[in-house]
Amino acid sequence: MELTHLLAADRIVTLKDPTKEASLKALVKVLGKTSVVAKEKDLAKAISDRERILSTGIGYGIAIPHAKIVSVKAFIAAIGVCKAGIPFESLDGKPVQIVVMIAGPEGQNEDYLRILARFTNVLKSEQTRTRIIEAKKPEQVLQILGESR
């Protein structure tokens, strides 16, 4: 699974408001602008509902909010970076600097789990995370992810 197939430069953004709610809202808005997400409001609700169950802050400064809903036609992702860090109620209690939002259609659990695992494995590398956080342009983030095999 190539992560770069799920992303585009216009879906890699700097998160200016270092709050969990604002970061989730910003990434939902980014995904909502695509033709893949039919109903931005449904995605926002699904992401919010998922976060209420358990924070998607997995540790290592990473959060991977995700949802599968009917109004999403294919798997898609967006990345938000906040150098200052975002209090995210992460499993390790540390702030999040990289937020990867994944949206996908219902009923494709195997692909869904593969995508979640792939992002997690790639971002476990401290070097990769540092390079993404320090990247000046979205295209650099795509290149970094493309190199991670």
BAFIRO-695595 format. One line per field, with one value per residue (C-alpha): residue number from 0; x, y, z. Coordinates in steps of 0.1 Angstrom, whole numbers, m for minus. Example, Ala and Ser with C-alpha at 12.3 -4.5 7.8 and 13.67 -1.06 7.14 Angstrom:
2
num <- c(0, 1)
c1 <- c(123, 137)
c2 <- c(m45, m11)
c3 <- c(78, 71)
//
This chain:
149
num <- c(0, 1, 2, 3, 4, 5, 6, 7, 8, 9, 10, 11, 12, 13, 14, 15, 16, 17, 18, 19, 20, 21, 22, 23, 24, 25, 26, 27, 28, 29, 30, 31, 32, 33, 34, 35, 36, 37, 38, 39, 40, 41, 42, 43, 44, 45, 46, 47, 48, 49, 50, 51, 52, 53, 54, 55, 56, 57, 58, 59, 60, 61, 62, 63, 64, 65, 66, 67, 68, 69, 70, 71, 72, 73, 74, 75, 76, 77, 78, 79, 80, 81, 82, 83, 84, 85, 86, 87, 88, 89, 90, 91, 92, 93, 94, 95, 96, 97, 98, 99, 100, 101, 102, 103, 104, 105, 106, 107, 108, 109, 110, 111, 112, 113, 114, 115, 116, 117, 118, 119, 120, 121, 122, 123, 124, 125, 126, 127, 128, 129, 130, 131, 132, 133, 134, 135, 136, 137, 138, 139, 140, 141, 142, 143, 144, 145, 146, 147, 148)
c1 <- c(0, 16, 7, 13, m17, m40, m25, m20, 0, m31, m41, m9, m13, 2, m22, m22, m46, m29, m61, m75, m109, m95, m70, m98, m120, m92, m85, m121, m124, m94, m109, m144, m131, m123, m147, m142, m160, m197, m208, m183, m207, m210, m173, m170, m195, m179, m145, m159, m178, m146, m126, m152, m148, m110, m84, m66, m34, m13, 19, 52, 36, 12, m26, m45, m82, m102, m136, m155, m187, m211, m206, m169, m163, m126, m98, m83, m60, m48, m19, m17, 16, 19, 55, 43, 23, m14, m28, m46, m52, m27, m19, 15, 2, 25, 14, 8, 28, 15, m21, m31, m68, m80, m115, m128, m159, m178, m173, m136, m121, m91, m79, m88, m66, m38, m38, m38, m10, 11, 8, 16, 47, 61, 56, 71, 105, 117, 138, 107, 86, 114, 117, 80, 78, 107, 95, 89, 66, 38, 57, 86, 62, 50, 86, 95, 64, 73, 108, 94, 90)
c2 <- c(0, 32, 60, 86, 72, 84, 119, 150, 181, 201, 177, 183, 214, 233, 233, 269, 264, 240, 225, 190, 203, 228, 204, 178, 204, 217, 182, 174, 206, 196, 162, 177, 197, 165, 147, 115, 129, 135, 149, 168, 170, 132, 129, 155, 136, 102, 116, 133, 102, 81, 105, 104, 66, 68, 93, 84, 99, 67, 81, 92, 126, 110, 109, 90, 100, 78, 69, 47, 60, 56, 91, 84, 68, 56, 57, 92, 109, 143, 152, 182, 192, 214, 219, 233, 202, 197, 183, 153, 130, 106, 72, 84, 117, 137, 164, 154, 171, 150, 143, 118, 118, 88, 84, 54, 37, 12, m25, m25, m35, m53, m24, 0, m19, m22, 16, 23, m2, 13, 48, 36, 17, 45, 71, 50, 61, 91, 102, 101, 121, 147, 151, 155, 181, 200, 199, 233, 222, 196, 180, 172, 153, 133, 126, 114, 91, 78, 69, 49, 14)
c3 <- c(0, m12, 12, m15, m35, m7, m5, m26, m18, m12, 16, 36, 57, 86, 116, 129, 158, 183, 197, 190, 179, 155, 140, 134, 119, 96, 82, 77, 57, 36, 29, 24, m6, m26, m48, m28, 3, m6, 28, 49, 77, 80, 80, 108, 129, 123, 133, 164, 174, 170, 191, 219, 221, 225, 214, 182, 196, 194, 209, 194, 186, 162, 159, 133, 134, 110, 99, 75, 62, 33, 19, 12, m22, m17, 8, 12, 37, 48, 70, 94, 110, 141, 153, 186, 194, 201, 234, 220, 250, 235, 249, 261, 273, 250, 225, 188, 160, 131, 125, 97, 90, 70, 56, 37, 25, 48, 43, 33, 67, 54, 33, 61, 86, 61, 56, 94, 99, 71, 84, 119, 107, 86, 113, 141, 127, 146, 116, 94, 118, 123, 85, 81, 109, 94, 58, 43, 15, 11, m18, 6, 28, m1, m11, 25, 26, m9, 3, 33, 21)
//
